[in-house]
């Protein structure tokens, strides 16, 4: 075992009271993760004075 694993094992032993048994088992039912995501996007644009004037002069270009 490398040094990091040994430190992890030691930390688990200290956390459980210095000894004892730690059991890790998989659940009998699948884990369900329900993600409800609402994405809202707003587009904001600004035009400089010259572009505004060009659009006003030529309203049919768009």
CHARMM internal coordinates of N, CA and C (Angstrom, degrees):
IC EDIT
DIST 1 N 1 CA 1.4580
DIST 1 CA 1 C 1.5240
ANGL 1 N 1 CA 1 C 109.07
DIST 1 C 2 N 1.3350
ANGL 1 CA 1 C 2 N 114.09
DIHE 1 N 1 CA 1 C 2 N 144.17
DIST 2 N 2 CA 1.4567
ANGL 1 C 2 N 2 CA 115.56
DIHE 1 CA 1 C 2 N 2 CA 178.25
DIST 2 CA 2 C 1.5254
ANGL 2 N 2 CA 2 C 110.27
DIHE 1 C 2 N 2 CA 2 C -84.64
DIST 2 C 3 N 1.2889
ANGL 2 CA 2 C 3 N 116.32
DIHE 2 N 2 CA 2 C 3 N 174.88
DIST 3 N 3 CA 1.4566
ANGL 2 C 3 N 3 CA 122.48
DIHE 2 CA 2 C 3 N 3 CA -173.24
DIST 3 CA 3 C 1.5223
ANGL 3 N 3 CA 3 C 112.16
DIHE 2 C 3 N 3 CA 3 C -64.27
DIST 3 C 4 N 1.3448
ANGL 3 CA 3 C 4 N 118.15
DIHE 3 N 3 CA 3 C 4 N -39.10
DIST 4 N 4 CA 1.4648
ANGL 3 C 4 N 4 CA 121.39
DIHE 3 CA 3 C 4 N 4 CA -178.90
DIST 4 CA 4 C 1.5255
ANGL 4 N 4 CA 4 C 111.22
DIHE 3 C 4 N 4 CA 4 C -65.18
DIST 4 C 5 N 1.3336
ANGL 4 CA 4 C 5 N 116.99
DIHE 4 N 4 CA 4 C 5 N -40.01
DIST 5 N 5 CA 1.4613
ANGL 4 C 5 N 5 CA 120.55
DIHE 4 CA 4 C 5 N 5 CA 179.69
DIST 5 CA 5 C 1.5180
ANGL 5 N 5 CA 5 C 109.79
DIHE 4 C 5 N 5 CA 5 C -66.30
DIST 5 C 6 N 1.3171
ANGL 5 CA 5 C 6 N 116.67
DIHE 5 N 5 CA 5 C 6 N -41.54
DIST 6 N 6 CA 1.4652
ANGL 5 C 6 N 6 CA 120.30
DIHE 5 CA 5 C 6 N 6 CA 178.81
DIST 6 CA 6 C 1.5213
ANGL 6 N 6 CA 6 C 111.25
DIHE 5 C 6 N 6 CA 6 C -61.90
DIST 6 C 7 N 1.3326
ANGL 6 CA 6 C 7 N 116.98
DIHE 6 N 6 CA 6 C 7 N -39.65
DIST 7 N 7 CA 1.4675
ANGL 6 C 7 N 7 CA 120.18
DIHE 6 CA 6 C 7 N 7 CA 177.68
DIST 7 CA 7 C 1.5195
ANGL 7 N 7 CA 7 C 110.48
DIHE 6 C 7 N 7 CA 7 C -64.70
DIST 7 C 8 N 1.3314
ANGL 7 CA 7 C 8 N 116.39
DIHE 7 N 7 CA 7 C 8 N -38.90
DIST 8 N 8 CA 1.4635
ANGL 7 C 8 N 8 CA 120.08
DIHE 7 CA 7 C 8 N 8 CA 178.88
DIST 8 CA 8 C 1.5172
ANGL 8 N 8 CA 8 C 111.62
DIHE 7 C 8 N 8 CA 8 C -64.90
DIST 8 C 9 N 1.3252
ANGL 8 CA 8 C 9 N 116.57
DIHE 8 N 8 CA 8 C 9 N -43.28
DIST 9 N 9 CA 1.4627
ANGL 8 C 9 N 9 CA 120.91
DIHE 8 CA 8 C 9 N 9 CA 177.96
DIST 9 CA 9 C 1.5253
ANGL 9 N 9 CA 9 C 110.09
DIHE 8 C 9 N 9 CA 9 C -63.33
DIST 9 C 10 N 1.3018
ANGL 9 CA 9 C 10 N 116.96
DIHE 9 N 9 CA 9 C 10 N -41.86
DIST 10 N 10 CA 1.4577
ANGL 9 C 10 N 10 CA 121.29
DIHE 9 CA 9 C 10 N 10 CA 178.85
DIST 10 CA 10 C 1.5257
ANGL 10 N 10 CA 10 C 110.68
DIHE 9 C 10 N 10 CA 10 C -63.81
DIST 10 C 11 N 1.3294
ANGL 10 CA 10 C 11 N 117.21
DIHE 10 N 10 CA 10 C 11 N -40.37
DIST 11 N 11 CA 1.4672
ANGL 10 C 11 N 11 CA 120.67
DIHE 10 CA 10 C 11 N 11 CA 178.98
DIST 11 CA 11 C 1.5216
ANGL 11 N 11 CA 11 C 110.75
DIHE 10 C 11 N 11 CA 11 C -64.19
DIST 11 C 12 N 1.3197
ANGL 11 CA 11 C 12 N 117.64
DIHE 11 N 11 CA 11 C 12 N -39.09
DIST 12 N 12 CA 1.4723
ANGL 11 C 12 N 12 CA 120.97
DIHE 11 CA 11 C 12 N 12 CA 177.95
DIST 12 CA 12 C 1.5215
ANGL 12 N 12 CA 12 C 110.27
DIHE 11 C 12 N 12 CA 12 C -65.46
DIST 12 C 13 N 1.3003
ANGL 12 CA 12 C 13 N 117.37
DIHE 12 N 12 CA 12 C 13 N -42.19
DIST 13 N 13 CA 1.4662
ANGL 12 C 13 N 13 CA 120.75
DIHE 12 CA 12 C 13 N 13 CA 179.26
DIST 13 CA 13 C 1.5214
ANGL 13 N 13 CA 13 C 111.31
DIHE 12 C 13 N 13 CA 13 C -63.52
DIST 13 C 14 N 1.3125
ANGL 13 CA 13 C 14 N 117.36
DIHE 13 N 13 CA 13 C 14 N -41.86
DIST 14 N 14 CA 1.4631
ANGL 13 C 14 N 14 CA 120.86
DIHE 13 CA 13 C 14 N 14 CA 179.10
DIST 14 CA 14 C 1.5264
ANGL 14 N 14 CA 14 C 109.92
DIHE 13 C 14 N 14 CA 14 C -66.21
DIST 14 C 15 N 1.3322
ANGL 14 CA 14 C 15 N 117.72
DIHE 14 N 14 CA 14 C 15 N -41.04
DIST 15 N 15 CA 1.4549
ANGL 14 C 15 N 15 CA 121.54
DIHE 14 CA 14 C 15 N 15 CA -177.85
DIST 15 CA 15 C 1.5231
ANGL 15 N 15 CA 15 C 112.01
DIHE 14 C 15 N 15 CA 15 C -67.66
DIST 15 C 16 N 1.3309
ANGL 15 CA 15 C 16 N 117.55
DIHE 15 N 15 CA 15 C 16 N -28.48
DIST 16 N 16 CA 1.4680
ANGL 15 C 16 N 16 CA 120.20
DIHE 15 CA 15 C 16 N 16 CA -178.57
DIST 16 CA 16 C 1.5180
ANGL 16 N 16 CA 16 C 112.35
DIHE 15 C 16 N 16 CA 16 C -92.74
DIST 16 C 17 N 1.2872
ANGL 16 CA 16 C 17 N 117.60
DIHE 16 N 16 CA 16 C 17 N 11.36
DIST 17 N 17 CA 1.4595
ANGL 16 C 17 N 17 CA 119.43
DIHE 16 CA 16 C 17 N 17 CA 175.90
DIST 17 CA 17 C 1.5178
ANGL 17 N 17 CA 17 C 113.10
DIHE 16 C 17 N 17 CA 17 C 98.08
DIST 17 C 18 N 1.3161
ANGL 17 CA 17 C 18 N 117.15
DIHE 17 N 17 CA 17 C 18 N 20.09
DIST 18 N 18 CA 1.4515
ANGL 17 C 18 N 18 CA 119.68
DIHE 17 CA 17 C 18 N 18 CA 175.22
DIST 18 CA 18 C 1.5139
ANGL 18 N 18 CA 18 C 114.03
DIHE 17 C 18 N 18 CA 18 C 91.82
DIST 18 C 19 N 1.2590
ANGL 18 CA 18 C 19 N 119.05
DIHE 18 N 18 CA 18 C 19 N -6.34
DIST 19 N 19 CA 1.4604
ANGL 18 C 19 N 19 CA 120.48
DIHE 18 CA 18 C 19 N 19 CA -179.85
DIST 19 CA 19 C 1.5125
ANGL 19 N 19 CA 19 C 109.01
DIHE 18 C 19 N 19 CA 19 C -176.64
DIST 19 C 20 N 1.2919
ANGL 19 CA 19 C 20 N 115.14
DIHE 19 N 19 CA 19 C 20 N -154.76
DIST 20 N 20 CA 1.4517
ANGL 19 C 20 N 20 CA 118.74
DIHE 19 CA 19 C 20 N 20 CA 178.86
DIST 20 CA 20 C 1.5123
ANGL 20 N 20 CA 20 C 111.19
DIHE 19 C 20 N 20 CA 20 C 93.29
DIST 20 C 21 N 1.3027
ANGL 20 CA 20 C 21 N 114.60
DIHE 20 N 20 CA 20 C 21 N -163.75
DIST 21 N 21 CA 1.4545
ANGL 20 C 21 N 21 CA 120.31
DIHE 20 CA 20 C 21 N 21 CA -174.72
DIST 21 CA 21 C 1.5236
ANGL 21 N 21 CA 21 C 109.60
DIHE 20 C 21 N 21 CA 21 C -126.20
DIST 21 C 22 N 1.2988
ANGL 21 CA 21 C 22 N 116.92
DIHE 21 N 21 CA 21 C 22 N 135.59
DIST 22 N 22 CA 1.4578
ANGL 21 C 22 N 22 CA 122.25
DIHE 21 CA 21 C 22 N 22 CA 177.10
DIST 22 CA 22 C 1.5212
ANGL 22 N 22 CA 22 C 107.19
DIHE 21 C 22 N 22 CA 22 C -114.54
DIST 22 C 23 N 1.3363
ANGL 22 CA 22 C 23 N 115.91
DIHE 22 N 22 CA 22 C 23 N 118.40
DIST 23 N 23 CA 1.4651
ANGL 22 C 23 N 23 CA 120.65
DIHE 22 CA 22 C 23 N 23 CA 179.02
DIST 23 CA 23 C 1.5138
ANGL 23 N 23 CA 23 C 109.49
DIHE 22 C 23 N 23 CA 23 C -108.00
DIST 23 C 24 N 1.3210
ANGL 23 CA 23 C 24 N 115.57
DIHE 23 N 23 CA 23 C 24 N 129.21
DIST 24 N 24 CA 1.4519
ANGL 23 C 24 N 24 CA 121.93
DIHE 23 CA 23 C 24 N 24 CA 175.38
DIST 24 CA 24 C 1.5184
ANGL 24 N 24 CA 24 C 106.79
DIHE 23 C 24 N 24 CA 24 C -122.58
DIST 24 C 25 N 1.3337
ANGL 24 CA 24 C 25 N 115.61
DIHE 24 N 24 CA 24 C 25 N 120.62
DIST 25 N 25 CA 1.4587
ANGL 24 C 25 N 25 CA 118.59
DIHE 24 CA 24 C 25 N 25 CA -179.66
DIST 25 CA 25 C 1.5243
ANGL 25 N 25 CA 25 C 109.73
DIHE 24 C 25 N 25 CA 25 C -136.81
DIST 25 C 26 N 1.3090
ANGL 25 CA 25 C 26 N 114.98
DIHE 25 N 25 CA 25 C 26 N 155.35
DIST 26 N 26 CA 1.4597
ANGL 25 C 26 N 26 CA 120.82
DIHE 25 CA 25 C 26 N 26 CA 179.80
DIST 26 CA 26 C 1.5280
ANGL 26 N 26 CA 26 C 109.16
DIHE 25 C 26 N 26 CA 26 C -75.91
DIST 26 C 27 N 1.3531
ANGL 26 CA 26 C 27 N 117.70
DIHE 26 N 26 CA 26 C 27 N 147.77
DIST 27 N 27 CA 1.4653
ANGL 26 C 27 N 27 CA 119.51
DIHE 26 CA 26 C 27 N 27 CA 177.79
DIST 27 CA 27 C 1.5303
ANGL 27 N 27 CA 27 C 110.60
DIHE 26 C 27 N 27 CA 27 C -69.22
DIST 27 C 28 N 1.3421
ANGL 27 CA 27 C 28 N 115.78
DIHE 27 N 27 CA 27 C 28 N 156.50
DIST 28 N 28 CA 1.4595
ANGL 27 C 28 N 28 CA 118.91
DIHE 27 CA 27 C 28 N 28 CA -179.38
DIST 28 CA 28 C 1.5212
ANGL 28 N 28 CA 28 C 112.67
DIHE 27 C 28 N 28 CA 28 C -78.87
DIST 28 C 29 N 1.3265
ANGL 28 CA 28 C 29 N 117.53
DIHE 28 N 28 CA 28 C 29 N -18.73
DIST 29 N 29 CA 1.4665
ANGL 28 C 29 N 29 CA 122.03
DIHE 28 CA 28 C 29 N 29 CA 176.90
DIST 29 CA 29 C 1.5282
ANGL 29 N 29 CA 29 C 108.66
DIHE 28 C 29 N 29 CA 29 C -112.78
DIST 29 C 30 N 1.3452
ANGL 29 CA 29 C 30 N 117.04
DIHE 29 N 29 CA 29 C 30 N 151.66
DIST 30 N 30 CA 1.4662
ANGL 29 C 30 N 30 CA 118.68
DIHE 29 CA 29 C 30 N 30 CA 177.46
DIST 30 CA 30 C 1.5244
ANGL 30 N 30 CA 30 C 111.55
DIHE 29 C 30 N 30 CA 30 C -65.51
DIST 30 C 31 N 1.3020
ANGL 30 CA 30 C 31 N 115.69
DIHE 30 N 30 CA 30 C 31 N 147.80
DIST 31 N 31 CA 1.4688
ANGL 30 C 31 N 31 CA 121.32
DIHE 30 CA 30 C 31 N 31 CA 177.15
DIST 31 CA 31 C 1.5156
ANGL 31 N 31 CA 31 C 107.68
DIHE 30 C 31 N 31 CA 31 C -78.81
DIST 31 C 32 N 1.3258
ANGL 31 CA 31 C 32 N 116.56
DIHE 31 N 31 CA 31 C 32 N 127.60
DIST 32 N 32 CA 1.4640
ANGL 31 C 32 N 32 CA 121.43
DIHE 31 CA 31 C 32 N 32 CA -179.25
DIST 32 CA 32 C 1.5244
ANGL 32 N 32 CA 32 C 108.89
DIHE 31 C 32 N 32 CA 32 C -108.84
DIST 32 C 33 N 1.3230
ANGL 32 CA 32 C 33 N 115.40
DIHE 32 N 32 CA 32 C 33 N 126.11
DIST 33 N 33 CA 1.4589
ANGL 32 C 33 N 33 CA 121.30
DIHE 32 CA 32 C 33 N 33 CA 177.86
DIST 33 CA 33 C 1.5227
ANGL 33 N 33 CA 33 C 107.17
DIHE 32 C 33 N 33 CA 33 C -114.77
DIST 33 C 34 N 1.3139
ANGL 33 CA 33 C 34 N 116.38
DIHE 33 N 33 CA 33 C 34 N 116.19
DIST 34 N 34 CA 1.4548
ANGL 33 C 34 N 34 CA 121.75
DIHE 33 CA 33 C 34 N 34 CA -177.49
DIST 34 CA 34 C 1.5260
ANGL 34 N 34 CA 34 C 108.26
DIHE 33 C 34 N 34 CA 34 C -105.58
DIST 34 C 35 N 1.3171
ANGL 34 CA 34 C 35 N 116.26
DIHE 34 N 34 CA 34 C 35 N 113.80
DIST 35 N 35 CA 1.4561
ANGL 34 C 35 N 35 CA 120.66
DIHE 34 CA 34 C 35 N 35 CA -178.85
DIST 35 CA 35 C 1.5240
ANGL 35 N 35 CA 35 C 109.58
DIHE 34 C 35 N 35 CA 35 C -111.23
DIST 35 C 36 N 1.3034
ANGL 35 CA 35 C 36 N 116.34
DIHE 35 N 35 CA 35 C 36 N 114.53
DIST 36 N 36 CA 1.4589
ANGL 35 C 36 N 36 CA 121.38
DIHE 35 CA 35 C 36 N 36 CA 173.54
DIST 36 CA 36 C 1.5245
ANGL 36 N 36 CA 36 C 106.75
DIHE 35 C 36 N 36 CA 36 C -105.89
DIST 36 C 37 N 1.3130
ANGL 36 CA 36 C 37 N 115.71
DIHE 36 N 36 CA 36 C 37 N 108.91
DIST 37 N 37 CA 1.4542
ANGL 36 C 37 N 37 CA 120.51
DIHE 36 CA 36 C 37 N 37 CA -175.08
DIST 37 CA 37 C 1.5190
ANGL 37 N 37 CA 37 C 108.98
DIHE 36 C 37 N 37 CA 37 C -117.69
DIST 37 C 38 N 1.3169
ANGL 37 CA 37 C 38 N 115.73
DIHE 37 N 37 CA 37 C 38 N 128.41
DIST 38 N 38 CA 1.4510
ANGL 37 C 38 N 38 CA 121.67
DIHE 37 CA 37 C 38 N 38 CA 176.87
DIST 38 CA 38 C 1.5191
ANGL 38 N 38 CA 38 C 107.43
DIHE 37 C 38 N 38 CA 38 C -115.80
DIST 38 C 39 N 1.3167
ANGL 38 CA 38 C 39 N 115.86
DIHE 38 N 38 CA 38 C 39 N 117.29
DIST 39 N 39 CA 1.4580
ANGL 38 C 39 N 39 CA 120.81
DIHE 38 CA 38 C 39 N 39 CA -178.35
DIST 39 CA 39 C 1.5136
ANGL 39 N 39 CA 39 C 108.16
DIHE 38 C 39 N 39 CA 39 C -110.12
DIST 39 C 40 N 1.3118
ANGL 39 CA 39 C 40 N 115.95
DIHE 39 N 39 CA 39 C 40 N 123.38
DIST 40 N 40 CA 1.4572
ANGL 39 C 40 N 40 CA 121.47
DIHE 39 CA 39 C 40 N 40 CA 177.98
DIST 40 CA 40 C 1.5164
ANGL 40 N 40 CA 40 C 107.21
DIHE 39 C 40 N 40 CA 40 C -122.17
DIST 40 C 41 N 1.2992
ANGL 40 CA 40 C 41 N 114.82
DIHE 40 N 40 CA 40 C 41 N 130.36
DIST 41 N 41 CA 1.4575
ANGL 40 C 41 N 41 CA 118.73
DIHE 40 CA 40 C 41 N 41 CA -177.83
DIST 41 CA 41 C 1.5203
ANGL 41 N 41 CA 41 C 108.39
DIHE 40 C 41 N 41 CA 41 C -124.36
DIST 41 C 42 N 1.2870
ANGL 41 CA 41 C 42 N 115.10
DIHE 41 N 41 CA 41 C 42 N 133.73
DIST 42 N 42 CA 1.4483
ANGL 41 C 42 N 42 CA 120.97
DIHE 41 CA 41 C 42 N 42 CA 175.81
DIST 42 CA 42 C 1.5183
ANGL 42 N 42 CA 42 C 108.22
DIHE 41 C 42 N 42 CA 42 C -118.74
DIST 42 C 43 N 1.3126
ANGL 42 CA 42 C 43 N 115.21
DIHE 42 N 42 CA 42 C 43 N 136.55
DIST 43 N 43 CA 1.4527
ANGL 42 C 43 N 43 CA 120.00
DIHE 42 CA 42 C 43 N 43 CA 179.15
DIST 43 CA 43 C 1.5216
ANGL 43 N 43 CA 43 C 107.37
DIHE 42 C 43 N 43 CA 43 C -109.53
DIST 43 C 44 N 1.3027
ANGL 43 CA 43 C 44 N 115.53
DIHE 43 N 43 CA 43 C 44 N 122.47
DIST 44 N 44 CA 1.4552
ANGL 43 C 44 N 44 CA 121.86
DIHE 43 CA 43 C 44 N 44 CA 179.92
DIST 44 CA 44 C 1.5214
ANGL 44 N 44 CA 44 C 107.51
DIHE 43 C 44 N 44 CA 44 C -119.76
DIST 44 C 45 N 1.3225
ANGL 44 CA 44 C 45 N 115.60
DIHE 44 N 44 CA 44 C 45 N 130.98
DIST 45 N 45 CA 1.4521
ANGL 44 C 45 N 45 CA 118.13
DIHE 44 CA 44 C 45 N 45 CA 178.85
DIST 45 CA 45 C 1.5250
ANGL 45 N 45 CA 45 C 109.24
DIHE 44 C 45 N 45 CA 45 C -133.82
DIST 45 C 46 N 1.2865
ANGL 45 CA 45 C 46 N 114.83
DIHE 45 N 45 CA 45 C 46 N 153.26
DIST 46 N 46 CA 1.4616
ANGL 45 C 46 N 46 CA 121.87
DIHE 45 CA 45 C 46 N 46 CA 178.97
DIST 46 CA 46 C 1.5198
ANGL 46 N 46 CA 46 C 108.07
DIHE 45 C 46 N 46 CA 46 C -130.87
DIST 46 C 47 N 1.3079
ANGL 46 CA 46 C 47 N 114.68
DIHE 46 N 46 CA 46 C 47 N 139.79
DIST 47 N 47 CA 1.4568
ANGL 46 C 47 N 47 CA 119.17
DIHE 46 CA 46 C 47 N 47 CA 178.95
DIST 47 CA 47 C 1.5170
ANGL 47 N 47 CA 47 C 109.45
DIHE 46 C 47 N 47 CA 47 C -113.42
DIST 47 C 48 N 1.3140
ANGL 47 CA 47 C 48 N 116.18
DIHE 47 N 47 CA 47 C 48 N 142.36
DIST 48 N 48 CA 1.4538
ANGL 47 C 48 N 48 CA 118.20
DIHE 47 CA 47 C 48 N 48 CA 175.92
DIST 48 CA 48 C 1.5268
ANGL 48 N 48 CA 48 C 109.17
DIHE 47 C 48 N 48 CA 48 C -76.01
DIST 48 C 49 N 1.2958
ANGL 48 CA 48 C 49 N 117.18
DIHE 48 N 48 CA 48 C 49 N 168.84
DIST 49 N 49 CA 1.4606
ANGL 48 C 49 N 49 CA 122.94
DIHE 48 CA 48 C 49 N 49 CA -174.96
DIST 49 CA 49 C 1.5177
ANGL 49 N 49 CA 49 C 113.72
DIHE 48 C 49 N 49 CA 49 C -57.44
DIST 49 C 50 N 1.3061
ANGL 49 CA 49 C 50 N 117.72
DIHE 49 N 49 CA 49 C 50 N -40.10
DIST 50 N 50 CA 1.4608
ANGL 49 C 50 N 50 CA 121.08
DIHE 49 CA 49 C 50 N 50 CA -178.01
DIST 50 CA 50 C 1.5298
ANGL 50 N 50 CA 50 C 111.27
DIHE 49 C 50 N 50 CA 50 C -67.02
DIST 50 C 51 N 1.3164
ANGL 50 CA 50 C 51 N 116.95
DIHE 50 N 50 CA 50 C 51 N -41.33
DIST 51 N 51 CA 1.4596
ANGL 50 C 51 N 51 CA 120.47
DIHE 50 CA 50 C 51 N 51 CA 178.74
DIST 51 CA 51 C 1.5249
ANGL 51 N 51 CA 51 C 110.41
DIHE 50 C 51 N 51 CA 51 C -66.23
DIST 51 C 52 N 1.3185
ANGL 51 CA 51 C 52 N 118.30
DIHE 51 N 51 CA 51 C 52 N -40.38
DIST 52 N 52 CA 1.4739
ANGL 51 C 52 N 52 CA 121.06
DIHE 51 CA 51 C 52 N 52 CA 177.27
DIST 52 CA 52 C 1.5219
ANGL 52 N 52 CA 52 C 110.87
DIHE 51 C 52 N 52 CA 52 C -61.14
DIST 52 C 53 N 1.3189
ANGL 52 CA 52 C 53 N 116.59
DIHE 52 N 52 CA 52 C 53 N -42.64
DIST 53 N 53 CA 1.4603
ANGL 52 C 53 N 53 CA 120.40
DIHE 52 CA 52 C 53 N 53 CA -179.69
DIST 53 CA 53 C 1.5302
ANGL 53 N 53 CA 53 C 110.71
DIHE 52 C 53 N 53 CA 53 C -65.16
DIST 53 C 54 N 1.3258
ANGL 53 CA 53 C 54 N 117.17
DIHE 53 N 53 CA 53 C 54 N -40.09
DIST 54 N 54 CA 1.4712
ANGL 53 C 54 N 54 CA 121.09
DIHE 53 CA 53 C 54 N 54 CA 179.41
DIST 54 CA 54 C 1.5306
ANGL 54 N 54 CA 54 C 110.73
DIHE 53 C 54 N 54 CA 54 C -64.30
DIST 54 C 55 N 1.3073
ANGL 54 CA 54 C 55 N 116.91
DIHE 54 N 54 CA 54 C 55 N -40.58
DIST 55 N 55 CA 1.4683
ANGL 54 C 55 N 55 CA 120.14
DIHE 54 CA 54 C 55 N 55 CA 178.63
DIST 55 CA 55 C 1.5271
ANGL 55 N 55 CA 55 C 111.25
DIHE 54 C 55 N 55 CA 55 C -67.09
DIST 55 C 56 N 1.3329
ANGL 55 CA 55 C 56 N 116.96
DIHE 55 N 55 CA 55 C 56 N -39.94
DIST 56 N 56 CA 1.4632
ANGL 55 C 56 N 56 CA 119.59
DIHE 55 CA 55 C 56 N 56 CA 178.15
DIST 56 CA 56 C 1.5190
ANGL 56 N 56 CA 56 C 111.12
DIHE 55 C 56 N 56 CA 56 C -65.41
DIST 56 C 57 N 1.3225
ANGL 56 CA 56 C 57 N 117.87
DIHE 56 N 56 CA 56 C 57 N -37.57
DIST 57 N 57 CA 1.4495
ANGL 56 C 57 N 57 CA 121.91
DIHE 56 CA 56 C 57 N 57 CA 179.77
DIST 57 CA 57 C 1.5159
ANGL 57 N 57 CA 57 C 113.03
DIHE 56 C 57 N 57 CA 57 C -72.04
DIST 57 C 58 N 1.3264
ANGL 57 CA 57 C 58 N 117.16
DIHE 57 N 57 CA 57 C 58 N -29.55
DIST 58 N 58 CA 1.4688
ANGL 57 C 58 N 58 CA 122.90
DIHE 57 CA 57 C 58 N 58 CA -177.45
DIST 58 CA 58 C 1.5473
ANGL 58 N 58 CA 58 C 109.87
DIHE 57 C 58 N 58 CA 58 C -127.92
DIST 58 C 59 N 1.3217
ANGL 58 CA 58 C 59 N 118.29
DIHE 58 N 58 CA 58 C 59 N 71.04
DIST 59 N 59 CA 1.4780
ANGL 58 C 59 N 59 CA 118.78
DIHE 58 CA 58 C 59 N 59 CA -175.43
DIST 59 CA 59 C 1.5165
ANGL 59 N 59 CA 59 C 113.96
DIHE 58 C 59 N 59 CA 59 C -66.78
DIST 59 C 60 N 1.3111
ANGL 59 CA 59 C 60 N 119.03
DIHE 59 N 59 CA 59 C 60 N -17.68
DIST 60 N 60 CA 1.4519
ANGL 59 C 60 N 60 CA 121.24
DIHE 59 CA 59 C 60 N 60 CA -178.33
DIST 60 CA 60 C 1.5202
ANGL 60 N 60 CA 60 C 115.17
DIHE 59 C 60 N 60 CA 60 C -83.74
DIST 60 C 61 N 1.3394
ANGL 60 CA 60 C 61 N 117.84
DIHE 60 N 60 CA 60 C 61 N -3.87
DIST 61 N 61 CA 1.4727
ANGL 60 C 61 N 61 CA 118.57
DIHE 60 CA 60 C 61 N 61 CA -176.22
DIST 61 CA 61 C 1.5208
ANGL 61 N 61 CA 61 C 112.65
DIHE 60 C 61 N 61 CA 61 C -74.81
DIST 61 C 62 N 1.3150
ANGL 61 CA 61 C 62 N 116.63
DIHE 61 N 61 CA 61 C 62 N -16.20
DIST 62 N 62 CA 1.4699
ANGL 61 C 62 N 62 CA 119.52
DIHE 61 CA 61 C 62 N 62 CA 179.64
DIST 62 CA 62 C 1.5038
ANGL 62 N 62 CA 62 C 111.17
DIHE 61 C 62 N 62 CA 62 C -114.77
END
COOR INIT
IC SEED 1 N 1 CA 1 C
IC BUILD
